[in-house]
Amino acid sequence: MNSTLTQNQFNDWLVSSSWDYAGTIRSSYTLTPTKLEKYCKMILSFNPDLLSMIYVIEFDSDPYSDETDHECYYTRKIVLGTHAHLLVNSGGRFVEVPLPHNILRSKPFYIPFWKKMTPGEVKNYVKYNLPKMDKAGSNWGLVLK
C-alpha cells in the first residue's frame, strides 16, 4: 500500500474500483505472495475475461484437508496462508468459473468460493474480508494481466 494513503483512503479506492467478483483460493500448502502472484497470473492467463486481481493472504486456524475439501480440526494450530481472499475485475463480463475444472484439478490450489458481486457487496467484502492487509504489502498484492 502506498505509504501516502491512509487505510480509509485505500479502502475507498478498493470500493470505488471495478472489482466485480470475489473469490477464495485455498491450498494444502502454505501460500506466500510469490505463490499467489504465480497462481493469479495463471488464472488470468487461462481466463481472457479476467483483467486483474487483488489477493490477501490470511491466517487459518484449521487448515483445509486436500482430500476431502472439508475443514480439518485435528491440529488446532494456526498456520500462515492456506487461503487468500480475492477481488477480481472482469470488466463487467460474466465469468461462471475462474478456471475450468479439468485445469484446476492439476493445480496445487483450488477455488471453493467464487461470486459475482454488486457494488454494495464489494463494500462489505472489503470491510469484512480484507481488513488485515499489511500496510507494508507483505500479505497482499495486485496482479494485472
N, C-alpha and C positions, 0 to 999 in steps of 0.2 A: 504494500500500500504506500502510496506516495506520502512522505512524512509531512507534507504541507496540508494534506486533507485530514480533517477530523474524522472520527468513526462515523458520526452522524452524516457528514457530507458524503463519505464513501457509500454508506447505506442508501442515501438519497439517490446517488448516481446509479447504484445497482437497481433500485426500484424503478427508476425512470428510463433505464436502458431497455433494449429489445429482447430481454430474456422471455421465452415463451414456453419452455419445458423445464421440468425439474426431474431429477433422477438421483439414484443412489448407485454407487459402484462398490462392489464387495469383492474381497479376495480372501483366500485362506492364508495368504502370505501378507506380511507387513507392507502396507502401502507407503511409499515415500514420494516426495514431489517429483523426483526423477522418473519413477514408475508411472505416476499419474500423468505426467507430460506425455510419456510414450503411449499409454493407453488412450488418452484423449485424442492424440494425433491419429492413432489407429482408427478410432471411432469416426473422427472427422473425415479421414481418407476413404473409408468404406461407405460413408453415407453422404452423398453430394448435397442433400438438403440441409445439413447442419453446417453452420458458419463459424461458431465459436462456443467455447465452454469455459466456465469457471468451476474449479473444484475446491473443496475444503475438506481436508483430512480430519477425521475425528477419532478420539479415543473410544475403544469398545471395552465394556466390562465383561461381555460374554461373546467371544468370537463365534462366528457362524461356522458350522460344520460344512466342509466342502462336499461331502457325500449326500447329506440329507437336506440341505438348504434350510435347516431349522437352527434356532439358537442352541448353543451347546452350553449347558450350565455347570459342567463338571469342574471347570477350572476356577471360576470366580475371580480370575485375575484381570487386571486392566492392561490392555495391550494397545500400543500405538498403531493406529491406522489399518484396521482391517476393513474399514469402509470410509467412503468420502461422499459428500453431497455435491450434486452437480446443478448448475444453472446453465441452460443451453439456449442459444439463439438459432432459430431455424429460418429467420427471415420471413416468418408468417406461413411457412409451408407446413402441411400435415405430415408428421413422422410417427407412424404406428410403433415401430421399434427402432432403437438406435443402431443395432446390428442384427443381421439375420441370425436365426438360431443355429444354423449349420456353421457359421463362422464363430459365433460366440462359444460354442462347445469346445473349441480347440484353444481357447484363451485362458490365461491364469486369473481371470476375473469374470464376474457376471453382473448383470444389471437387474436387480429384483424390483426396482421401483422406477417407473417412467410415466410422467403425467403431463398433459397439456395444461397450461395454467392461464388464468385470467390475470389482468394487472393487479387486482386485489389479492389474489393468491400469491403472486410474486412478492408483494409486500410482507405477507405473513411468512412465506418461506425464508426470506432474508432475515426477518425478525427472530424466528424460532430455530432455524437450521444452520444459519451462518454466523452466529454471534461470536464464535470462537476463532475468527480469522486473526491470526497473529499479525500484528502491525508490521513486523519485520519480513513477513512473507514466507515464513518457514513451513507453513502447513497449507498453503493455498497457492493457486496460480490461475492465470488467464491463458487459454490456449486458442490461438487463431488458426484458421485454415490457411 
